[in-house]
Amino acid sequence: MHQFRIKLISNWLGVFLLTASALTACSNEQAYRAIQENRLQDCELQPIPQQANCRAQYEMPYNEYERLRQEAARAD
């Protein structure tokens, strides 16, 4: 009975950690997109000739950002 309880707790802990990881990844992407959208809106406040350059700074897809972030973290 005791081993069954330990295994059950271990299984639930695994499910919890996987769910937490998935939610964190999702919320990181949502935060990234919200920040990018906010910055893109700020570009609209720039003089028209500068808007295209401003927007170009914030059009990196999340997947590319995450890949570059992980590469930089490994380099440290």
Backbone as JSON, one array per atom type, in Angstrom:
{
  "sequence": "MHQFRIKLISNWLGVFLLTASALTACSNEQAYRAIQENRLQDCELQPIPQQANCRAQYEMPYNEYERLRQEAARAD",
  "N": [[0.82, -1.19, 0.0], [1.92, 1.27, 0.8], [3.96, 1.65, -1.11], [2.39, 1.94, -3.38], [1.11, 4.38, -2.85], [3.31, 6.11, -2.9], [4.1, 5.82, -5.58], [1.8, 6.8, -6.85], [1.78, 9.46, -5.92], [4.19, 10.27, -7.04], [3.58, 10.02, -9.79], [1.55, 11.98, -10.03], [3.02, 14.24, -9.38], [4.79, 14.31, -11.52], [2.98, 14.81, -13.64], [2.04, 17.3, -12.83], [4.42, 18.85, -12.99], [4.98, 18.69, -15.74], [2.71, 19.97, -16.76], [2.99, 22.5, -15.59], [5.36, 23.32, -16.83], [4.53, 23.46, -19.5], [2.57, 25.46, -19.33], [4.12, 27.61, -18.51], [5.83, 27.95, -20.71], [3.93, 28.64, -22.59], [2.89, 31.0, -21.45], [5.2, 32.56, -21.5], [5.55, 32.93, -24.24], [3.19, 34.31, -24.82], [3.61, 36.63, -23.32], [5.86, 37.65, -24.64], [4.77, 38.15, -27.18], [2.84, 40.08, -26.51], [4.42, 42.18, -25.57], [5.88, 42.72, -27.89], [3.8, 43.55, -29.58], [2.98, 45.85, -28.24], [5.27, 47.42, -28.54], [5.3, 47.64, -31.33], [3.0, 49.17, -31.69], [3.88, 51.5, -30.5], [5.67, 52.28, -32.43], [4.07, 53.48, -34.3], [3.81, 56.0, -33.37], [6.04, 57.3, -34.1], [7.72, 59.54, -36.44], [6.55, 59.32, -39.81], [8.57, 58.57, -41.81], [10.33, 57.08, -40.2], [8.93, 54.93, -39.21], [8.88, 52.38, -40.54], [11.49, 51.37, -40.15], [11.46, 51.23, -37.38], [9.39, 49.32, -36.91], [10.6, 47.08, -38.08], [12.45, 46.32, -36.21], [11.02, 44.91, -34.35], [9.79, 42.62, -35.33], [10.51, 39.96, -35.08], [9.83, 36.53, -35.05], [8.47, 34.54, -32.34], [9.56, 31.93, -32.07], [12.08, 32.13, -33.29], [13.25, 34.08, -31.67], [13.31, 32.66, -29.22], [15.03, 30.54, -29.88], [17.44, 31.94, -30.37], [17.77, 33.06, -27.83], [18.2, 30.78, -26.26], [20.58, 29.84, -27.4], [22.29, 31.93, -26.68], [22.2, 31.65, -23.92], [23.47, 29.21, -23.6], [26.0, 29.89, -24.42], [26.97, 31.38, -22.35]],
  "CA": [[0.0, 0.0, 0.0], [2.8, 2.42, 0.91], [4.62, 1.83, -2.41], [1.37, 2.43, -4.29], [0.93, 5.81, -2.57], [4.5, 6.82, -3.39], [4.03, 5.82, -7.03], [0.71, 7.7, -7.2], [2.27, 10.82, -5.69], [5.22, 10.51, -8.05], [2.89, 10.24, -11.07], [0.88, 13.29, -9.99], [4.07, 15.25, -9.4], [5.24, 14.38, -12.91], [1.95, 15.48, -14.42], [2.05, 18.7, -12.41], [5.6, 19.51, -13.53], [4.8, 18.83, -17.19], [1.7, 21.0, -16.98], [3.59, 23.79, -15.23], [6.31, 23.67, -17.89], [3.76, 23.85, -20.69], [1.93, 26.75, -19.07], [5.17, 28.63, -18.46], [6.23, 28.2, -22.09], [2.83, 29.36, -23.24], [2.81, 32.36, -20.94], [6.37, 33.28, -22.0], [5.26, 33.34, -25.62], [2.15, 35.33, -24.76], [4.23, 37.86, -22.84], [6.7, 38.14, -25.73], [3.89, 38.72, -28.21], [2.21, 41.3, -25.99], [5.44, 43.22, -25.56], [6.16, 43.07, -29.29], [2.65, 44.3, -30.08], [3.05, 47.17, -27.62], [6.37, 48.15, -29.2], [4.86, 47.96, -32.69], [2.07, 50.29, -31.58], [4.69, 52.69, -30.24], [6.28, 52.69, -33.71], [3.11, 54.33, -34.99], [3.96, 57.36, -32.85], [7.24, 57.86, -34.72], [7.47, 60.17, -37.73], [6.29, 58.32, -40.85], [9.77, 58.0, -42.41], [11.02, 56.21, -39.25], [8.06, 53.84, -38.76], [9.27, 51.09, -41.11], [12.68, 50.92, -39.43], [11.03, 50.9, -36.02], [8.66, 48.05, -36.97], [11.52, 46.0, -38.43], [13.14, 45.9, -34.99], [10.15, 44.13, -33.47], [9.02, 41.63, -36.1], [11.1, 38.63, -34.94], [8.9, 35.54, -34.5], [8.85, 34.03, -31.02], [10.41, 30.74, -32.21], [13.44, 32.59, -33.57], [13.71, 34.72, -30.44], [13.59, 31.62, -28.23], [16.23, 29.83, -30.33], [18.58, 32.82, -30.12], [17.91, 33.19, -26.38], [18.8, 29.55, -25.76], [21.97, 29.83, -27.85], [23.03, 32.89, -25.86], [22.3, 31.09, -22.57], [24.49, 28.16, -23.66], [27.3, 30.52, -24.61], [27.4, 31.94, -21.07]],
  "C": [[0.87, 1.26, 0.0], [3.49, 2.71, -0.43], [3.63, 2.37, -3.45], [1.16, 3.93, -4.1], [2.1, 6.63, -3.09], [4.46, 6.92, -4.9], [2.94, 6.78, -7.51], [1.14, 9.16, -7.03], [3.31, 11.19, -6.73], [4.6, 10.79, -9.42], [2.23, 11.6, -11.11], [1.89, 14.43, -10.04], [4.6, 15.42, -10.82], [4.25, 15.11, -13.8], [1.92, 16.97, -14.09], [3.23, 19.44, -13.03], [5.5, 19.69, -15.05], [3.79, 19.93, -17.51], [2.27, 22.38, -16.68], [4.57, 24.25, -16.3], [5.58, 24.15, -19.13], [3.12, 25.22, -20.5], [2.96, 27.87, -19.05], [5.61, 28.97, -19.87], [5.17, 29.01, -22.81], [2.77, 30.8, -22.75], [4.02, 33.19, -21.35], [6.12, 33.79, -23.41], [4.2, 34.43, -25.64], [2.72, 36.66, -24.3], [5.1, 38.48, -23.93], [5.85, 38.82, -26.79], [3.24, 40.02, -27.75], [3.2, 42.46, -25.99], [5.75, 43.68, -26.98], [5.02, 43.93, -29.86], [2.65, 45.73, -29.52], [4.13, 48.01, -28.29], [5.98, 48.55, -30.62], [3.87, 49.13, -32.68], [2.82, 51.59, -31.31], [5.36, 53.2, -31.51], [5.36, 53.64, -34.48], [3.2, 55.78, -34.53], [5.18, 58.07, -33.44], [6.85, 58.62, -35.99], [7.39, 59.1, -38.83], [7.57, 57.76, -41.47], [10.51, 57.0, -41.5], [10.21, 54.98, -38.86], [8.49, 52.48, -39.29], [10.5, 50.53, -40.4], [12.34, 50.5, -38.01], [10.33, 49.54, -36.0], [9.6, 46.88, -37.24], [12.26, 45.47, -37.2], [12.33, 44.93, -34.16], [9.33, 43.06, -34.19], [9.61, 40.23, -36.02], [10.06, 37.67, -34.37], [9.41, 34.97, -33.17], [9.8, 32.84, -31.13], [11.86, 31.14, -32.46], [14.04, 33.26, -32.34], [14.13, 33.68, -29.41], [14.86, 30.85, -28.6], [17.48, 30.67, -30.03], [18.84, 32.99, -28.62], [18.6, 31.97, -25.79], [20.26, 29.44, -26.18], [22.82, 30.76, -26.99], [23.22, 32.34, -24.44], [23.36, 29.99, -22.53], [25.89, 28.74, -23.76], [27.85, 31.07, -23.29], [28.0, 30.9, -20.24]]
}
